[in-house]
Structures are given as structure tokens and as C-alpha cells.
């Protein structure tokens, strides 16, 4: 069969180079684990995942080097099967423990970027009416919005199959390779120069270095990490949105200001650069597309002990809105333009990352089945601290990932 070859996007290039530096790392795995309670049609579920792989080129894409640069290789079809594991011979408790162990093992198992699909799905039967569903993809072909799109399509296809009707899903308006070509076109012209001029002025050195109080020395080159999940009530989510409305700011700017104040209180730092992932999906045709549309912005604020929280929020609001207005400039191009001194253990521009998003699992809905998100993690951390607040219907689900070379679990729990 004919394969199609396209240039990689800048974000894919960045991940591919990370893979060359740390071959076989699971740091860019995006694992999810769900408990499904109720009657599940295993064939319909497996068929739904296979159909989504057939619909989206990104899920049939692998990566090869051409003259030292990565290219996307899109196959017209790939062999994809959902692994089925029957654990019902064990007691319920033992079966659940084994399902958790298998999911954790999968989360820590690297993908080979030259081999598509960069997606693994496993259904583990722990009782007649209980299954655990493990979904793991490499970040080079998905982002948070992609997971939501993938799980939403699986839900629609599964419901149609179990009700004996055809699923009515619109064809994807674009495929990811189209976006990668468009991005290169956009950034070959004056637009890149305009956006880089903004960032080089905004991030003019020297940037503050965020060293949160931890047990280990900062600047470790180790990718070893740990994670946990914290829930915050709906009342807090509502209060954040109310304050955002009152100040005419995005909710993310409120959270960012809180985080900057927290860093300032712990470190005394009056120059706080924080990395934030943004989905560059401004164009309507990218909505519902599966691929890596994420870029990283560096939001820099200057908290002072004497200022009010509203004053800090005004600063965060300006930094966030301006940053979003220049979100197409790839972070690697900004690093090049700033001529930042790179060191093994430090991200050149920031050490802590703060993200917000709608929780992707909200998209998975199977008729007659109760779904619960379970915890699973790859055992890695790309930054000293990554804090991700996911909005759910009943508040924030907060995902915390941290470098174990710097923090113990207890130490991180105390910081939070």
C-alpha cells in the first residue's frame, strides 16, 4: 500500500528529538484508565476503537528520519486490535489489583515511533459486569483535546453498534498532516518574525529560576517522576469563574495569578516564569481533529508582596491574553531566538508548568455503563512540577506530576 510522507510539525519535531536524546522513554506516554461497571459489549467497544483509528490519519502515523529530520509517515491502514484480558478467575480484589498493575506496566512501556499505531487499548474483565479499560497513546499523535475527540467518537460508534444502527459521524474536516503543512507555510512568512519579536521582548533575560523548596537539589537531569490526584469542590470552580467574570479575565488567568502568588510566597521570587500548554486550535476545522496541536507558552508575572491579588490578576490577565495572541510561535523557535544557555537538568525557560482543560474522560459515555476514572501514571516527570486542573461537572480534578529527584510524595503533599 502507498504510504504518504509529510514534514513533522514543530511540536512533533520537539518530541522526536527528545526521543533521540532519551531513547525508549515513556515520558511522553499519555495513559488513561477507566473502570466500566455494567453490561459492556466487548466486540462493539473493540470495533469502535478500530473505526476511530481508520478515521484519523494521526492514529496511523509513524515517524522516520530523513536527512536527520523527522517526517510523518501516514499509512492508509494499520492492523489494530484491542487486547482482551480475562481476570475473572481471581477474586474481585485480586483482579482489580492485577488490572491496576497491568495498566501501570503499560503506562511505563515506551512506544516505538517508527511503528504505527502509536495507540494501545486493553480491556480487562475483572468481574462479569466490571471491566477496566486502559487507553495509552504517545503524545506525538495526541493532545488533551484529541483524547476527548477520540473518546467521544468511540462513545458514538459504540452506541450505534449496540443499537444496531449506522453511526452518523461527520468526516474529519482536516487531517493533522494538513495542519503541519499549514503551520510551516504560516511560519515561513513575516508572521513568525512578528510573533518572535513579541516573545523575545517579553522573555528578555534573565528569567527568574523557580526553585520550590524540595528535598533534593534542583537541576537534576533525571526524568523519574511520581503523580497524584486531588479533588477541589464545585464551589471553588464556581468562585474562580465568578472572579474571572468580574475582572473580565479568562479563568486560566485567575488560576495563574494564584499559582504565581503561591510560588512567590514559597520562594520570595519577584519574577515568575511558568510554562503553559495551549491548544492551537483557533481554526474551526481543527475542532474534533486528532493530533498534537499543543504549543507551550511562557507566562511571566512579577508578583510583589505589597501588591493586591487584583493587581497581580491584572498582570496575569495581560500576560495570558497577549500570550494567546502570539501562540503560534513554536517554543523551540523562541528558545533559539533568545539564545538561551541550555543545561542538562533545566528546561531553558521554566521549571514549573500549569495547565487547565476540560477533563477528557467526560467525553466517554457508554449507554448503561457507569464510568470511573482510575489513577495511572508513567513514572516520569518532564518538569520539577506540573499542575493540571481539569474541569469536571463537580469541580476540579487536579493532576500533580513532580520530579522525584527533587520532591518526596509527602513533601509535595505539604506544598499542595
Secondary structure, 3 states (H helix, E strand, C coil): CCEEEEECCHHHHHHHHHHHHCCCCCCCEEEEEEEEEECCCHHHHHHHHHHHHHHCHHHHEEEEEECCEEEEEEECCCCCCCEEEECCCCCHHHHHHHHHHHHHHHHCCCCCCCCCCCEEEEEEEEECCEEEEEEEEECCCCCHHHHHHHHHHHHHHHHHHHCCCCCCCCCCCCCHHHHHHHHHHHCCCHHHHHHHHHHHHHCCCCCCCCCCCCCCCCCCCCCEEEEEEEEEEHHHHHHHHHHHHHHCCCHHHHHHHHHHHHHHHHHCCCCEEEEEEEECCCCHHHCCCCCCCEEEEEEEECCCCCCCHHHHHHHHHHHHHHHHCCCCCCHHHHHHHHCCCCECCECCCCCEEEEEEECHHHHCCCCCEEEEEECCCCCECCCCEEEEEEEECCEEEEEEEEECCCCCHHHHHHHC
